[in-house]
Amino acid sequence: MTLIKSISGIRGTIGGVSGDNLTPIDTVKFAAAYGAWLIKTSEAEELTVVIGRDARLSGSMISNLIANTLIGLGIDVIDLGLSTTPTVEIMVVEKQAQGGIIVTASHNPKHWNALKLLNFKGEFLNAKAGEEIIQIAEREDFMFAPVNELGNYKVYENAIDDHIYSVLALKHVSINAIKKRKFKVVVDAVNSTGGIAIPKLLEKLGVECVKLYCTPNGMFPHNPEPLKEHLTDISELVVKEQADFGIVVDPDVDRLALVCEDGSMFGEEYTLVACADYILSKEKGNTVSNLSSSRALKDITQLHEANYFASAVGEVNVVEKMKAVNAIIGGEGNGGIIYPESHYGRDALVGIALFLSLLAETDKSCKALRESYPNYFIAKEKIELPNHVNIDSIFEDIQKLYANESLDLIDGTKINFENKEWVHMRKSNTEPIIRIYAESKSPKEATDLANKIIQTITDLI
C-alpha cells in the first residue's frame, strides 16, 4: 500500500499501517500540520477552513477526522459535504475563509483518498508552503486549543448551487443560444459528485441529460481516469441515445472529457483547445498550458493572432504562468480548464458551459468541431534507469545533442522540432525514472519519436 506526501497534500490508500497508508492517524497528523501552518502564517485573528469531498467510500470518515482536528486547533470549519474540487475552491473565497481542504484522490481508484490543500485564494499551495506543512507534520509541531477556544462547525448545503449560478453568470456563457439548440447529452460521472452538479447545470441550460453512473455512492463502475479505454459504456450509449455528445468527468470534477456523437473520443487534449477557441473568438488575450500538453492550443491561439505561453507541469505552475502573462484562459491537456473570470482552478462545469456555448454559436456538431482542429497525437512512455545514473547529466547530454533545435528547460527538457513534433522528458521525484511525452501527427509517429529518445538515453547510459 502507499502513502505519498507532496507539496499539494497527502495521498494514499485506505487501511493498513500508519505511515505507509492514509490511515486515521496520518489524516489527523497532516490536517493538524495544515492547521498549524495556517495559524502560523495567517494574519486573521479567527480562522475558517472550508472542506468538501467527493463520493469515495472513505470520504465521510476522512472528512470527519479533518473537521474535528481543525476544531481541536481552534479553527472554524464550514463543511460543504459532497462537493467538487472547483466548488470548494470557489467557496473558500465566497466564505472569506483562510483555507480549504478537498477530500479527493481525483482520478485514482476507490481505495485511494487524499487531502488537497488550498490557500485563502482557493488555490493550491505553492512548493514552499507545501514543504513547510510536511515538515510540521514530521515534527508533530502543533498545539491544540483549550476547551474554551475550540473551533465551531457549520454545514453549508448550497455550495454546488452557488457554483452553478456563478458559471451561468460568466459573460461568455451563451445561455439563450444553448437553450435554442435543445442539446441532448449523456453524462458519465463515475458515481461521484459530478452526478449531482452536472445534471443541475445542464437543467439550467435547457439541455436534456441522460444519466450514466450519476449516483454519488462512490462505487466507481470503471477506472475513474477519463481515458478512451475506460469509456466504452458512454461511447455506446451516446450512439444508442442519438445524443449530441457525451460528457465525462473524474470523481472530483476538475477534468472534462468529451465523446462525439458517433461514440469517438473528442480527446482530453482538445477540451482546452475548444474552450480556448471559443474565448479567443470573443476577446483577444494570452493562453497557457503546460509543456506536456498538445501544441494544438498554440496553433489555435496563433490563429486568433494571440500569444501562447508554456509552463512547467502542475496546476500551480500553470496558474502562476497565467497570472504572470495575464492569460484569459489556460489549463492542462488532461481536460483541465482554467478560466480566470471564474477562478484560478481547473473546473469541468466552466468547461461544459463554454463548450456548449461554442457548439451552439457555431451550429457545428461535436465531430465536425473536432475535425476543424489541427490533428496531433501524444505518446507517453517511460524508461527506468539504474540507480547510479545521474539523470541531470543525461539531460545535459541530450541538450547538447539537440542544441540546434528549440529547447524548453523550465521543467526537465523539451525539444521542439521544426515540423511541429516535440518530445518532453521529466524525471520522477520518487523513482529513477524518466517520463517521456512525444507528440506528432499520427500515433505511430509519436510512438516512434518517443522510442527514438529512449534509445538515445539508453546509448548515453
LINTAPE-V346661 format. One record per backbone hydrogen bond with DSSP energy under -0.5 kcal/mol. CO is the residue of the C=O (numbers start at 1). NH is the residue of the N-H. E is the energy in kcal/mol with one decimal. If there is no record, write none. Layout:
BEGIN
co=<CO CO>
nh=<NH NH>
e=<E E>
END
This chain:
BEGIN
co=<2 3 4 4 6 8 9 10 11 12 13 17 17 21 21 23 24 25 26 27 28 29 30 31 32 33 34 35 36 37 38 47 48 48 49 50 51 52 53 56 58 59 60 61 62 63 64 65 66 67 68 69 70 70 71 71 72 76 77 77 78 78 79 81 84 85 86 87 88 89 90 91 92 93 99 100 101 101 102 102 103 105 106 109 111 113 114 114 115 115 116 117 118 119 123 126 127 128 129 130 131 132 133 134 135 136 136 140 146 147 152 154 158 159 160 161 162 163 164 165 167 170 172 173 174 175 176 177 178 178 179 183 184 184 185 186 187 187 188 189 191 192 193 193 194 194 196 197 198 199 200 201 202 203 208 208 209 210 212 213 214 215 218 225 227 228 231 232 233 234 235 236 237 238 239 244 245 246 247 248 250 251 252 252 253 255 257 258 258 259 260 264 267 267 268 268 269 270 271 272 273 274 275 276 277 278 279 279 286 286 287 288 289 290 294 295 296 297 298 299 300 301 302 307 309 311 314 315 316 317 318 319 320 321 322 322 323 326 329 330 331 332 332 335 335 336 336 337 337 338 338 339 339 343 343 347 348 349 350 351 352 353 354 355 356 357 358 359 359 365 366 367 368 369 370 374 377 379 379 381 383 386 389 390 391 392 393 394 395 396 397 398 400 402 405 406 408 413 414 414 415 415 416 417 421 422 423 424 425 426 431 432 433 433 434 435 436 437 438 439 440 442 443 444 445 446 447 448 449 450 451 452 453 454 455 456 457>
nh=<13 5 6 11 9 117 6 115 4 113 22 20 21 19 23 27 28 29 30 31 32 33 34 35 36 37 38 39 40 41 42 76 98 99 78 101 80 103 83 59 62 63 64 65 66 67 68 69 70 71 72 73 73 75 74 151 145 49 79 154 51 80 156 53 88 89 90 91 92 93 94 95 97 96 50 118 52 103 104 116 54 108 251 112 14 12 104 116 10 117 102 125 100 122 119 130 131 132 133 134 135 136 137 138 139 140 141 142 149 150 77 79 162 163 164 165 166 167 168 169 170 173 174 175 178 179 180 181 182 183 182 208 244 245 210 247 189 212 249 192 218 195 196 197 198 199 200 201 202 203 204 205 207 206 185 210 211 187 189 191 216 217 220 227 230 231 235 236 237 238 239 240 241 243 242 366 186 259 188 257 253 193 85 86 348 250 248 266 267 246 263 260 270 271 271 272 273 274 275 276 277 278 279 280 281 282 282 283 328 329 309 331 311 293 297 299 300 301 302 303 304 306 305 287 289 291 318 319 320 321 322 323 324 325 326 327 326 286 288 338 290 335 336 256 337 332 338 339 347 330 340 342 343 339 345 351 352 353 354 355 356 357 358 359 360 361 362 363 364 369 370 371 372 372 373 376 440 381 438 436 434 389 391 394 395 396 397 398 399 400 401 402 403 405 407 416 414 425 408 416 417 423 406 420 417 439 415 437 413 435 433 385 428 435 383 426 381 424 379 422 377 446 447 448 449 450 451 452 453 454 455 456 457 458 459 460 461>
e=<-2.2 -0.5 -0.5 -2.6 -1.3 -1.7 -2.7 -2.5 -3.9 -2.4 -2.4 -1.7 -0.8 -0.7 -1.6 -2.4 -2.5 -2.3 -2.3 -2.5 -2.5 -2.0 -2.2 -2.5 -2.8 -2.2 -2.2 -2.4 -2.0 -2.2 -2.9 -2.7 -2.5 -0.9 -2.3 -2.4 -3.2 -2.9 -3.2 -1.6 -2.5 -2.8 -2.5 -2.0 -2.2 -2.7 -2.3 -1.8 -2.5 -2.3 -2.0 -0.8 -0.8 -2.5 -1.7 -2.5 -2.8 -2.4 -0.6 -2.5 -2.6 -0.6 -2.5 -2.2 -2.3 -2.1 -2.3 -2.4 -1.8 -0.9 -2.3 -2.7 -2.5 -1.4 -2.2 -2.8 -1.6 -0.5 -1.1 -2.7 -2.0 -2.4 -0.5 -1.8 -2.7 -2.5 -1.1 -0.6 -1.3 -0.5 -2.6 -1.2 -1.1 -1.9 -2.7 -2.4 -2.4 -2.0 -2.0 -1.9 -2.1 -2.2 -2.3 -2.2 -2.0 -1.0 -2.1 -1.4 -2.1 -0.9 -3.1 -3.3 -2.5 -2.5 -2.5 -2.4 -1.9 -1.9 -2.4 -1.2 -1.4 -1.6 -0.8 -1.6 -2.3 -2.5 -2.1 -1.3 -0.8 -0.6 -0.7 -2.6 -2.9 -0.9 -3.1 -3.1 -0.6 -2.8 -1.7 -1.9 -2.1 -2.0 -1.3 -2.1 -2.2 -0.5 -1.0 -2.2 -2.8 -2.3 -1.7 -1.2 -2.8 -1.3 -3.0 -0.6 -0.7 -2.7 -1.2 -3.4 -0.7 -2.6 -1.4 -2.6 -2.1 -1.7 -1.8 -2.1 -2.1 -2.7 -1.3 -2.4 -2.9 -2.3 -0.9 -0.5 -1.7 -2.1 -2.9 -2.8 -1.6 -0.8 -2.4 -0.5 -1.7 -0.9 -2.7 -2.5 -0.7 -2.6 -2.3 -3.1 -1.5 -0.6 -1.2 -0.7 -0.8 -2.5 -2.1 -2.7 -2.4 -2.1 -2.3 -3.0 -1.1 -0.6 -1.3 -2.0 -2.2 -1.0 -2.2 -1.5 -1.7 -2.0 -1.0 -2.2 -2.5 -2.6 -2.5 -1.9 -1.4 -2.2 -1.8 -2.1 -1.4 -1.9 -2.1 -2.7 -2.2 -2.2 -2.6 -2.4 -1.9 -2.1 -0.6 -2.3 -0.5 -0.5 -0.9 -3.2 -0.6 -0.9 -1.3 -2.0 -0.7 -1.9 -0.5 -0.5 -2.1 -2.1 -0.6 -2.3 -1.7 -0.5 -1.6 -1.9 -2.6 -2.1 -2.4 -2.6 -2.6 -1.8 -2.2 -2.5 -2.6 -2.4 -2.2 -1.4 -0.7 -2.2 -2.2 -2.2 -0.7 -1.0 -1.4 -0.7 -2.2 -0.5 -2.3 -3.1 -2.1 -1.9 -0.9 -1.7 -2.4 -2.1 -2.0 -2.2 -2.6 -1.6 -2.1 -2.0 -1.2 -1.8 -0.6 -3.3 -2.5 -3.1 -2.4 -0.6 -0.6 -1.9 -1.5 -1.5 -2.8 -2.5 -2.9 -2.7 -2.3 -3.4 -2.3 -3.1 -2.5 -0.5 -2.1 -2.3 -3.2 -3.4 -3.1 -1.5 -3.0 -2.3 -2.5 -2.9 -2.1 -2.2 -2.6 -2.0 -1.8 -2.2 -2.4 -1.9 -2.6 -2.5 -2.5 -2.1 -2.1>
END
